[in-house]
């Protein structure tokens, strides 16, 4: 029976091990609720591309890459015509693969409300037992926790050893005291708390409930894997760090210096922080540190808005709350989140981070094909100059820009950092040790497509096409990279990164990293499970008790051998398998690795 419990637990552990302190999967209480319909999906389906139309290029940035730049200089441009693309031949998200954030938030709030009603109708100790020791209040990856106002944990649906521990001072990796935030938010009427855990942003919903004169905080949380929530989390982490240094009588300059460090913990992919005092002086700017000390109070976007003034005015009205502003930057809509901090002398600053909702894979392909057409018509010299120009926004879209390399790895254009032009990146490696520039060149020569790799604490996908201008020395590749903005993209890239890491590293090293609870292959509720072709499990996130179990005949409640289906899927390449667990649809992505005479299935998954 114990072995069968482990077998039926596999898909829970394949992608959803939760934080060590506030989330360990108690799979043995979840196993009887698998109600599945397993369906194998080809991961490489085609999707009709969309037409895009650029915004009028009216930015007044001195540096068009920066939305907090100086007022006086102009960047010319005009209205871009729509660009229509052919159907994509690379992996794109199916409609059924989309992680529905609103539906998930409703699942979370419904579960919390159910817990509150149960506490009200039953003795408190009975409720805490139900939340901690049964599966009655577990829905997919969701569970309940209960803490007292002093921080003592009384119930936890995933980690029983937290009961009676005081977690009041528990902080996330940025230093955010999220348990204190739970208690404060619940006391204020309840709501959502955002923090960092297991290398990902987590969002928890909390409410206050009173029973027999005692006040409890009850909550549940999920991992959205969205840029919207990642932006909030990055700012909140920076605010907590700033306030912690202030409490230690350390200088504000130390905090701003940390925000400025391009390779530091406050940079994730293409997300970075910028900070201004309330007079408009730039205190930090991780993307362009050289702008620190300049003033951008009068920065105006293409529609005439003054976003920095709007941020300051909103924060003056609600100094204790975060605010959002929306404006246009580099031909795309940008959303920025900001919070106010105050130094020991009472001076006010804002810390902000922004993202471009429309700067997605579709836009990247559009930009590459637009650059291809331009280089064909105008030649290399003019094209690479315009691709790399900071004052020409025609070949930018939000945080997307073009890069170009010759077939020996020499950079001939870079719209983000012109200092890289002329350098050779043939031997450059990503965070996993892959020669990603070589892969881009080979992908371009093979007809073009997507290359996935890991950089800046995040995953990146770059769309590549080769261009031939006639002579052998006039063959180049043009590319544009995007960082994932959806949970499905993050899952796919995590699997691809893990598969690549296994291919290029010894098995011992790869499996050690895959099972390290603090490692780079665990991202919130997404982690990695690996089987060989016989069904033997080599890794299952940080659920080490599944290792060396043979799971080939593991069946769901409908009697379908889902592990066998996953293994069969990789016989023809990468693919997706869908199923249901406790009424919640889940999606698994699996990729194939051939190594030392064995075939491995590398898997991750998430609940919709």
matplotlib code that plots the C-alpha trace (Angstrom):
import matplotlib.pyplot as plt

x = [0.0, 2.8, 4.3, 1.0, 0.7, 4.1, 3.1, -0.1, 1.6, 4.1, 2.3, 1.8, 5.5, 6.6, 5.8, 4.4, 6.7, 6.0, 8.3, 10.2, 8.9, 5.4, 4.8, 5.8, 3.6, 1.8, 1.1, -0.1, -3.3, -3.9, -3.6, -7.2, -8.5, -7.0, -9.9, -8.3, -8.6, -5.2, -4.6, -1.3, -0.8, 2.0, 4.0, 4.9, 1.5, 1.0, -0.9, -2.0, 0.2, -1.4, -0.9, 0.5, 0.5, 3.1, 2.3, 3.4, 7.0, 7.0, 9.2, 11.2, 13.8, 17.5, 17.9, 15.0, 15.7, 14.8, 11.4, 12.8, 15.2, 16.0, 13.5, 15.2, 16.3, 14.1, 13.8, 12.2, 9.9, 6.6, 3.6, 4.5, 2.4, 0.9, 3.1, 1.3, 3.1, 2.8, 1.8, 4.4, 6.1, 7.5, 5.9, 3.0, 0.6, -2.7, -5.8, -6.2, -2.7, -3.3, -3.0, -6.2, -5.1, -8.7, -9.9, -7.0, -7.6, -11.2, -10.1, -7.9, -10.6, -13.2, -10.9, -10.2, -14.0, -14.7, -12.1, -13.6, -17.1, -15.7, -13.9, -17.1, -19.2, -16.8, -14.4, -11.1, -9.0, -11.2, -10.8, -7.0, -6.9, -9.0, -6.8, -3.5, -4.2, -6.8, -7.3, -10.7, -9.3, -6.7, -7.6, -4.9, -1.8, -3.8, -4.0, -4.9, -2.7, -3.7, -1.6, -2.4, -1.9, 1.5, 2.7, 2.3, 1.3, -1.7, -2.5, -0.7, -2.0, 1.5, 4.0, 2.8, 6.1, 5.3, 2.5, 3.3, 6.3, 6.4, 6.9, 6.3, 9.8, 9.9, 11.2, 11.4, 14.7, 14.4, 13.9, 10.1, 8.5, 5.6, 4.0, 3.8, 2.2, -0.3, -1.3, -1.4, -3.4, -5.9, -6.4, -7.1, -10.0, -8.2, -6.7, -3.6, 0.0, 2.9, 6.3, 9.2, 9.5, 11.4, 12.8, 9.3, 6.6, 3.9, 0.6, -1.5, -5.0, -5.6, -8.6, -9.1, -11.5, -12.5, -13.4, -14.0, -12.5, -9.3, -8.3, -6.8, -5.4, -6.3, -4.9, -3.9, -1.6, -0.5, 2.3, 1.1, 4.4, 3.3, 5.2, 2.5, 3.0, 6.8, 7.0, 5.0, 7.2, 10.5, 9.4, 8.1, 11.4, 13.3, 11.2, 11.7, 15.5, 15.5, 13.6, 15.8, 19.0, 17.4, 16.5, 20.2, 21.2, 22.9, 22.8, 20.2, 23.1, 23.8, 20.3, 20.3, 23.7, 22.2, 19.3, 21.8, 23.8, 22.8, 23.7, 22.2, 19.2, 17.0, 17.2, 15.2, 15.3, 14.3, 12.8, 14.8, 14.3, 14.5, 14.2, 13.7, 13.4, 10.3, 12.1, 12.7, 16.4, 17.3, 18.7, 19.0, 18.6, 19.8, 19.3, 21.2, 23.3, 24.9, 21.7, 21.9, 22.0, 20.1, 16.6, 13.6, 10.7, 9.7, 9.9, 6.9, 5.6, 4.3, 0.8, 1.8, 1.7, 4.3, 4.5, 7.1, 5.0, 2.0, 3.8, 4.9, 1.4, -0.3, 2.1, 1.7, -2.1, -1.6, 1.9, 1.4, 0.1, 1.6, 0.3, 0.2, 0.6, 0.2, 1.9, 3.6, 7.3, 9.2, 6.0, 4.4, 2.1, 4.0, 2.7, 4.8, 4.2, 5.8, 5.9, 7.2, 10.1, 11.4, 15.0, 16.1, 15.8, 12.3, 13.1, 10.7, 11.6, 9.8, 11.0, 9.4, 9.5, 7.6, 6.8, 5.3, 2.2, 2.4, 6.1, 5.6, 6.7, 4.4, 6.0, 9.5, 8.8, 7.3, 10.4, 12.9, 11.0, 10.8, 14.5, 15.1, 13.1, 15.0, 18.4, 17.5, 16.4, 19.1, 22.1, 24.1, 25.7, 22.6, 20.5, 22.9, 23.3, 19.5, 19.1, 21.6, 20.5, 19.1, 17.2, 15.5, 12.6, 11.6, 13.4, 12.2, 8.9, 8.8, 11.8, 12.2, 15.2, 17.2, 20.6, 22.6, 25.7, 27.9, 28.2, 31.4, 29.7, 30.8, 28.1, 27.3, 24.2, 22.7, 19.8, 20.3, 24.0, 26.1, 29.3, 28.9, 29.2, 32.4, 32.9, 32.9, 30.5, 31.2, 32.4, 29.8, 27.8, 24.5, 23.8, 23.5, 26.8, 25.3, 26.9, 23.7, 25.1, 26.3, 22.8, 21.3, 23.6, 22.8, 19.1, 19.3, 21.2, 18.6, 15.7, 15.1, 13.1, 13.4, 16.4, 15.9, 18.5, 18.9, 20.3, 19.9, 18.2, 15.5, 14.7, 14.9, 13.6, 15.2, 13.6, 16.3, 16.3, 19.3, 19.8, 21.9, 23.0, 24.8, 28.4, 29.6, 30.8, 27.4, 25.5, 24.1, 21.5, 19.0, 17.3, 15.0, 14.6, 11.7, 11.5, 8.5, 5.3, 3.0, 3.1, 2.9, 6.0, 7.9, 7.1, 8.2, 11.4, 12.2, 11.9, 14.0, 16.6, 16.7, 16.9, 19.8, 21.5, 21.2, 22.6, 25.7, 26.5, 27.2, 24.1, 25.2, 25.5, 22.2, 20.1, 21.7, 20.7, 17.2, 16.6, 18.1, 15.2, 17.2, 18.4, 17.8, 15.5, 12.8, 10.6, 7.7, 5.3, 7.3, 10.1, 11.6, 10.8, 13.0, 12.3, 14.2, 12.5, 11.7, 9.8, 12.6, 12.5, 15.8, 14.5, 11.2, 11.9, 12.6, 10.5, 13.4, 11.4, 10.3, 13.8, 14.6, 10.9, 9.8, 6.7, 6.0, 2.7, 1.5, -2.2, -4.7, -8.1, -9.4, -6.8, -4.7, -0.9, 0.0, 3.8, 3.8, 2.0, 4.7, 7.4, 5.7, 5.2, 9.0, 9.5, 8.5, 9.9, 8.5, 4.8, 2.1, -0.1, -3.3, -5.1, -7.3, -6.5, -9.2, -11.3, -8.5, -7.0, -3.2, -0.8, 2.5, 5.2, 7.8, 11.0, 13.4, 17.1, 19.3, 22.4, 24.8, 22.6, 19.5, 16.4, 15.1, 11.7, 12.1, 8.8, 7.2, 3.6, 1.1, -2.5, -4.8]
y = [0.0, 2.4, 1.9, 2.5, 5.8, 6.9, 5.9, 7.9, 10.9, 11.4, 14.0, 16.1, 16.0, 16.5, 20.2, 21.4, 21.0, 24.1, 26.1, 24.3, 26.5, 27.1, 24.3, 20.7, 18.4, 15.9, 13.7, 10.7, 12.6, 13.7, 10.5, 9.3, 12.3, 11.8, 12.0, 12.1, 12.2, 11.9, 13.5, 13.8, 17.0, 17.7, 20.6, 21.8, 22.9, 25.8, 29.0, 31.7, 34.7, 38.1, 41.4, 44.2, 47.9, 50.1, 53.2, 56.6, 57.1, 60.4, 59.6, 62.5, 60.2, 61.0, 57.3, 55.6, 52.5, 54.2, 55.5, 57.8, 59.6, 63.3, 65.7, 67.8, 65.5, 64.2, 60.7, 60.8, 58.3, 57.7, 55.4, 51.8, 49.9, 46.6, 43.5, 40.2, 37.0, 33.5, 30.7, 29.8, 26.4, 26.5, 25.5, 27.9, 27.7, 25.9, 27.6, 24.8, 25.2, 28.8, 29.3, 31.1, 33.5, 34.7, 31.1, 30.2, 33.2, 32.2, 28.7, 30.2, 32.6, 29.8, 27.5, 30.1, 30.9, 27.2, 27.0, 30.0, 28.5, 25.2, 27.0, 28.8, 25.7, 23.3, 23.3, 25.0, 21.9, 19.9, 22.4, 22.5, 18.7, 18.7, 21.4, 19.6, 15.9, 15.3, 16.0, 17.6, 21.1, 20.4, 21.4, 20.7, 22.3, 24.5, 24.0, 26.0, 27.4, 29.1, 31.3, 33.2, 37.0, 36.3, 34.2, 30.7, 28.2, 26.1, 24.3, 23.7, 21.5, 20.7, 20.7, 19.3, 20.0, 23.8, 23.4, 25.2, 26.9, 30.7, 31.9, 35.6, 36.6, 34.4, 36.3, 35.6, 35.7, 39.5, 40.0, 40.7, 39.6, 37.9, 36.4, 39.8, 40.9, 38.1, 39.2, 42.9, 42.4, 40.1, 42.6, 45.3, 43.3, 40.6, 40.5, 39.4, 39.3, 39.0, 37.6, 35.5, 31.8, 28.9, 31.2, 32.4, 34.9, 33.6, 35.3, 34.3, 35.3, 35.8, 36.6, 37.1, 34.8, 34.8, 31.8, 31.7, 35.1, 34.2, 35.8, 33.6, 34.3, 31.7, 31.7, 29.9, 30.8, 30.0, 30.8, 32.9, 33.0, 36.3, 39.5, 41.5, 39.7, 39.5, 43.3, 43.8, 41.2, 42.8, 46.3, 44.9, 43.1, 46.2, 48.2, 45.6, 45.7, 49.5, 49.6, 46.9, 48.9, 52.0, 50.1, 49.2, 52.9, 52.1, 54.6, 54.9, 54.9, 51.3, 50.3, 52.2, 50.7, 47.2, 48.1, 49.4, 46.2, 44.6, 41.1, 41.3, 39.8, 42.7, 42.0, 39.1, 38.6, 42.0, 43.2, 45.8, 48.5, 52.3, 54.8, 58.5, 61.1, 63.2, 66.0, 63.7, 62.8, 59.3, 57.4, 54.0, 52.5, 49.0, 49.1, 52.3, 53.1, 56.0, 58.0, 58.1, 61.7, 63.1, 64.4, 62.9, 64.7, 66.2, 63.0, 62.8, 59.8, 59.6, 60.5, 63.5, 61.9, 62.6, 59.1, 60.0, 63.0, 60.8, 58.2, 60.9, 62.5, 59.2, 58.2, 61.5, 60.8, 57.1, 57.0, 53.6, 51.8, 50.7, 52.3, 51.5, 53.8, 53.0, 54.9, 54.4, 53.7, 52.6, 52.2, 49.9, 50.1, 49.9, 49.2, 50.2, 49.5, 51.8, 52.1, 54.9, 54.7, 57.3, 57.7, 58.5, 62.2, 62.1, 62.4, 60.5, 58.3, 55.8, 52.4, 51.2, 48.4, 48.0, 45.6, 45.5, 43.2, 43.2, 42.4, 38.7, 36.0, 37.3, 40.8, 39.3, 37.5, 40.6, 42.6, 40.1, 39.9, 43.7, 43.9, 41.2, 43.1, 46.4, 44.8, 43.2, 46.6, 48.8, 46.6, 45.7, 48.9, 51.1, 48.3, 47.5, 51.2, 51.6, 48.3, 49.5, 53.2, 54.4, 57.3, 55.2, 53.3, 51.7, 48.5, 48.4, 47.4, 47.9, 45.9, 44.0, 44.9, 43.3, 41.6, 40.3, 38.1, 36.9, 33.1, 33.1, 34.6, 38.3, 40.7, 43.3, 44.8, 45.0, 47.3, 47.0, 47.5, 48.9, 48.2, 44.6, 45.3, 43.9, 41.3, 37.6, 35.4, 32.1, 30.7, 32.5, 30.2, 30.7, 30.0, 26.3, 26.1, 26.0, 27.7, 29.6, 31.9, 28.9, 27.4, 30.6, 30.5, 26.8, 27.5, 30.3, 28.2, 25.4, 27.7, 29.8, 29.3, 29.6, 29.0, 28.7, 29.4, 30.8, 34.3, 37.0, 34.7, 33.8, 31.9, 33.5, 32.5, 34.1, 34.0, 33.7, 34.0, 33.9, 36.6, 36.2, 39.4, 37.6, 36.9, 34.3, 37.0, 38.6, 35.9, 36.8, 35.8, 38.4, 37.7, 39.1, 37.6, 37.4, 36.4, 34.3, 36.1, 33.1, 30.0, 27.7, 29.3, 29.1, 25.4, 24.6, 26.6, 25.0, 21.5, 22.5, 24.1, 20.9, 18.6, 20.7, 20.6, 16.8, 16.5, 18.6, 17.6, 14.3, 12.5, 12.9, 16.7, 17.1, 14.9, 16.6, 20.0, 18.9, 17.7, 20.6, 22.4, 25.7, 25.1, 26.8, 24.0, 24.6, 27.6, 27.9, 25.1, 24.0, 21.5, 18.6, 14.8, 12.4, 8.8, 6.4, 4.3, 1.6, 4.0, 4.3, 7.7, 9.5, 12.9, 14.3, 17.9, 17.9, 14.8, 12.5, 9.5, 8.9, 8.4, 4.8, 3.9, 2.2, 4.2, 2.6, 1.1, 4.0, 4.6, 7.4, 6.8, 5.8, 3.1, 4.9, 4.4, 8.1, 7.5, 5.1, 7.7, 10.3, 7.9, 7.0, 10.7, 11.4, 8.6, 11.1, 14.2, 16.7, 16.8, 17.6, 15.4, 16.7, 15.2, 16.2, 16.1, 16.7, 18.5, 20.7, 20.3, 19.9, 20.1, 18.3, 19.0, 16.3, 16.4, 13.6, 13.3, 10.5, 10.0, 7.1, 4.6, 5.6, 7.6, 9.9, 11.7, 15.1, 16.4, 19.4, 20.4, 22.8, 23.0, 25.3]
z = [0.0, 0.9, -2.5, -4.2, -2.3, -3.6, -7.1, -7.1, -5.6, -8.5, -10.5, -7.4, -6.7, -10.3, -10.4, -7.2, -4.2, -2.0, 0.2, 2.9, 5.7, 4.5, 2.0, 1.9, -0.1, 2.1, -0.9, 1.1, 1.9, -1.6, -3.5, -3.5, -5.3, -8.7, -11.1, -14.5, -18.0, -19.5, -22.8, -24.7, -26.5, -29.0, -27.6, -31.1, -32.4, -34.7, -34.0, -36.4, -35.8, -35.1, -36.8, -34.8, -35.1, -33.5, -31.5, -32.7, -31.8, -29.9, -26.9, -25.6, -23.9, -24.3, -23.9, -25.5, -23.6, -20.3, -19.3, -16.6, -18.9, -19.3, -20.7, -23.3, -26.1, -28.9, -30.5, -33.9, -35.6, -37.1, -37.1, -37.9, -40.3, -39.2, -39.6, -40.5, -39.8, -41.1, -38.8, -36.2, -36.4, -32.9, -29.6, -28.6, -25.7, -26.4, -25.0, -22.6, -21.3, -20.1, -16.4, -15.4, -12.7, -11.9, -11.6, -9.3, -7.1, -6.8, -5.8, -3.1, -1.7, -1.8, 0.1, 2.8, 3.1, 3.5, 6.3, 8.0, 8.0, 9.3, 12.2, 13.1, 13.2, 14.9, 17.8, 16.9, 17.6, 15.3, 12.5, 13.0, 12.8, 9.5, 8.0, 9.0, 8.9, 6.2, 2.6, 3.1, 2.7, -0.1, -3.6, -6.2, -4.8, -2.4, 1.3, 4.4, 7.2, 10.5, 12.7, 15.9, 16.1, 17.8, 14.9, 16.4, 13.7, 14.7, 11.4, 8.2, 5.4, 4.0, 6.8, 10.1, 11.9, 11.7, 14.2, 17.5, 15.9, 16.1, 12.5, 13.2, 12.1, 9.1, 6.0, 2.3, 0.3, -0.1, 3.6, 3.4, 6.8, 5.1, 8.2, 9.8, 6.5, 6.8, 10.3, 9.4, 6.2, 7.9, 10.7, 8.1, 6.7, 4.8, 1.3, -0.7, 0.4, -2.1, -1.3, -2.7, -2.0, -3.7, -6.4, -7.4, -6.5, -4.2, -3.5, -0.4, 0.6, 4.3, 6.5, 10.2, 12.1, 15.8, 17.8, 21.6, 22.0, 20.2, 16.9, 14.2, 10.7, 8.1, 4.6, 1.4, -1.5, -5.0, -7.5, -10.4, -12.4, -14.0, -14.6, -12.9, -9.6, -10.1, -10.4, -7.2, -5.4, -6.6, -5.3, -2.0, -1.5, -2.2, 0.3, 3.0, 2.3, 2.4, 5.7, 7.2, 6.5, 7.9, 11.1, 11.3, 11.0, 7.6, 4.8, 2.0, -0.5, 0.5, -0.4, -3.7, -4.6, -4.2, -6.5, -9.1, -9.3, -12.7, -11.7, -8.2, -6.5, -7.4, -11.2, -12.7, -16.4, -17.9, -14.6, -12.7, -10.1, -10.5, -7.7, -7.5, -4.8, -4.8, -6.6, -9.5, -9.0, -10.0, -7.1, -8.7, -12.2, -12.7, -16.4, -16.9, -13.8, -15.6, -15.2, -11.4, -10.3, -13.2, -13.0, -14.8, -13.1, -16.5, -18.4, -20.8, -22.6, -26.2, -25.1, -23.1, -19.6, -16.9, -15.3, -12.7, -11.5, -11.5, -9.3, -6.8, -6.6, -6.1, -3.3, -1.6, -1.4, -0.3, 1.3, 2.9, -0.2, -3.5, -6.7, -10.4, -13.4, -17.1, -19.9, -23.3, -23.6, -26.7, -28.7, -26.1, -23.1, -19.9, -16.4, -13.4, -9.7, -7.1, -3.3, -1.1, 1.4, 3.8, 5.0, 8.6, 7.9, 6.6, 2.9, 0.6, -2.4, -4.6, -5.7, -8.9, -11.4, -14.7, -17.4, -20.9, -21.2, -25.0, -25.3, -25.9, -28.4, -31.1, -30.8, -30.9, -34.1, -35.6, -34.7, -36.1, -39.4, -39.6, -39.0, -41.7, -44.3, -43.4, -43.7, -47.0, -48.3, -46.9, -46.3, -43.2, -42.3, -42.2, -40.6, -37.7, -37.0, -36.6, -34.7, -32.1, -31.9, -28.6, -30.3, -33.0, -31.6, -34.9, -33.9, -30.4, -28.8, -25.1, -23.6, -26.9, -29.1, -31.9, -31.8, -34.8, -35.1, -37.9, -38.3, -36.2, -33.2, -33.6, -32.4, -35.1, -33.5, -30.1, -29.3, -25.6, -25.1, -28.0, -26.0, -26.9, -30.7, -32.1, -29.3, -30.2, -28.2, -29.8, -26.4, -24.3, -22.0, -20.3, -16.6, -17.3, -19.3, -22.8, -25.7, -26.5, -29.2, -31.1, -30.7, -32.1, -35.1, -35.8, -35.4, -37.9, -40.4, -40.0, -41.0, -37.9, -34.7, -30.9, -28.8, -25.0, -22.3, -18.9, -18.0, -15.4, -12.9, -15.4, -18.5, -21.9, -25.4, -28.4, -31.9, -34.6, -38.4, -40.8, -43.4, -46.5, -48.2, -51.1, -50.2, -47.7, -45.4, -45.5, -43.7, -40.3, -37.7, -36.4, -33.0, -30.4, -26.9, -24.5, -20.9, -19.9, -18.9, -18.3, -16.1, -19.1, -20.6, -17.4, -17.0, -20.6, -20.2, -16.9, -18.5, -21.5, -19.3, -17.1, -20.1, -21.5, -18.1, -17.9, -21.4, -20.7, -17.2, -15.3, -14.1, -10.5, -10.8, -12.6, -10.2, -7.2, -8.6, -9.5, -6.0, -4.1, -2.4, -2.6, -6.1, -9.4, -10.8, -8.2, -9.1, -6.7, -7.4, -10.5, -10.1, -12.0, -12.0, -14.1, -15.1, -17.3, -19.9, -17.4, -15.1, -12.5, -10.7, -10.4, -9.2, -8.0, -6.9, -3.1, -2.5, -2.0, -0.9, -4.5, -5.8, -6.9, -6.9, -10.1, -11.1, -14.5, -13.4, -11.4, -12.2, -11.7, -10.2, -13.7, -13.9, -16.6, -16.3, -16.5, -16.0, -18.9, -21.0, -20.1, -21.0, -24.3, -25.1, -25.2, -27.7, -30.4, -28.6, -26.2, -25.4, -22.9, -20.7, -19.0, -16.0, -13.1, -9.4, -6.8, -9.5, -10.7, -14.1, -14.3, -17.2, -17.4, -19.9, -20.7, -22.7, -23.9, -23.0, -24.4, -22.4, -21.8, -23.6, -21.5, -22.4, -19.7, -19.4, -17.8, -16.4, -14.7, -14.2, -12.8, -11.7, -13.6]

ax = plt.figure().add_subplot(projection="3d")
ax.plot(x, y, z, "-o")
ax.set_aspect("equal")
plt.show()
